[in-house]
Amino acid sequence: MNLSNGYLIIPIIFMIKPNSLRLLYLNFGHFTNHMLMLIFAKAAFSAGIDFGFGKDGAYAEMIPYGIPSLVLFGACAPLAALGADHWNRNGMLTVFFIGIGLSSILTGFAQSLLQIGFGLAFIGVFASIYHPVGIAMVIEGGGKVGWRLGMNGVWGNMGVAAAPLVTGLTIAQFDWRLAFIIPGSVSILFGLGYLSFVRSVSAGRTPEANRQEKELVGFAPGWKRALVSLALVTAAGGFVFGAMTFLIPRLFDVRMQGISEDLAVTGTLAALIYAVAAFAQLVVGRAIDKRNIKTVLIFIAAGQPLFLSLMAMQTDYTLFAVSLLAMGFVFGQIPITDALLSQYVPDQWRTKVLSIKFMINLVIGAFALMTARYLLSTGAGFETVMRVIAIAACFIVGAAILLPKRHDPSKIAI
């Protein structure tokens, strides 16, 4: 066994075919992206205590230091797309793995609030690479795009699930600093593994497109209306997703005290929500490969305001059950928007359009955090916050109705 085959870093994937191994790296990249971006959501309270804030205000006072990271996560996406188009996608993915890993380690060694802010900001910069580059690579080659996007989405949401679980357990056993340092080190190892892998195969090679997918060349008919709908879904969905992936760990800390006051327990429950709900993407991915994408989107969109509003009134086990349903619909939307893009936008434009999509999504997500912080700081409480999120979800339904109806969901633009 030698390092040039790219398998030493991850022995479990030895002998996997190149295309499957490539997809596995892409999926793990999505996992890493979301996990490292959300460590702070669980570590913020403990870090705030460590830096001298009182228990009543530590979480609210630390939230602003995470906002630049979320803004840069979206704002730098067009630069990542530009780098991929003028260099290559494999190179940018390697930079992502190593850069986000180093940034996470630096955050763990921060000795001041300013250093935490800068460390988190750099995490956001490198995290911005994955979605416009990685998702475009997942879409390449046509075929069952919905299923691949669904699987990739599950890996991403496993990262969302792992963040509160691993962070909570690490804080309980050690401290908040190692919660950044350990995952950052793992990301660097995967970056070195991916670099070895792409050197062992044809660098920059992509799967061949299926012949049937060549029936559509360039932007598909109705693409302008589709992109308007996509922009609206992205904006409203970004508000909901950004708020829910950040707030649920703390919401469970506050509203599940009848179950446990242990951060590790509530972190585990939050992780379980994210993990189980993530598999909704496989069901949705399969559905959009076989059915009209507009119908699927309307159904998924309609469930979000219903269950999000119900969350506002629940505690303990009832809150857990309703949260699971709500996040199933929230996460189920993820592969739909990317599959929608694959149906209307040709490959040479996908990194650019994806970068704009994620810039909108994540900047709005940062705005959702600022809104939540403002409401919490005024004493409004999580009940009001959840109702505001539910109202935002109503706009997703309207955007879904605006989407044109495609007659053949199996074809993609190439």
Sequence and secondary structure as in RCSB ss.txt:
>XXXX:A:sequence
MNLSNGYLIIPIIFMIKPNSLRLLYLNFGHFTNHMLMLIFAKAAFSAGIDFGFGKDGAYAEMIPYGIPSLVLFGA
CAPLAALGADHWNRNGMLTVFFIGIGLSSILTGFAQSLLQIGFGLAFIGVFASIYHPVGIAMVIEGGGKVGWRLG
MNGVWGNMGVAAAPLVTGLTIAQFDWRLAFIIPGSVSILFGLGYLSFVRSVSAGRTPEANRQEKELVGFAPGWKR
ALVSLALVTAAGGFVFGAMTFLIPRLFDVRMQGISEDLAVTGTLAALIYAVAAFAQLVVGRAIDKRNIKTVLIFI
AAGQPLFLSLMAMQTDYTLFAVSLLAMGFVFGQIPITDALLSQYVPDQWRTKVLSIKFMINLVIGAFALMTARYL
LSTGAGFETVMRVIAIAACFIVGAAILLPKRHDPSKIAI
>XXXX:A:secstr
  GGGS TT GGGTT  HHHHHHHHHHHHHHHHHHHHHHHHHHHHHHHHHTT  TTTHHHHHHHHHHHHHHHHHH
THHHHHHHHHHS HHHHHHHHHHHHHHHHHHHHT  SHHHHHHHHHHHHHHHTTHHHHHHHHHHTT SSHHHHHH
HHHHHHHHHHHHHHHHHHHHHHHS HHHHHHHHHHHHHHHHHHHHHHHHHS TT      GGGGG  SS TTHHH
HHHHHHHHHHHHHHHHHHHHHHHHHHHHHH TTT   HHHHHHHHHHHHHHHHTHHHHHHHHHHHS HHHHHHHH
HHHHHHHHHHHTT  HHHHHHHHHHHHHHHHHTHHHHHHHHHHHS HHHHHHHHHHHHHHHHHHHHHHHHHHHHH
HHTT HHHHHHHHHHHHHHHHHHHHHHS   S TT    
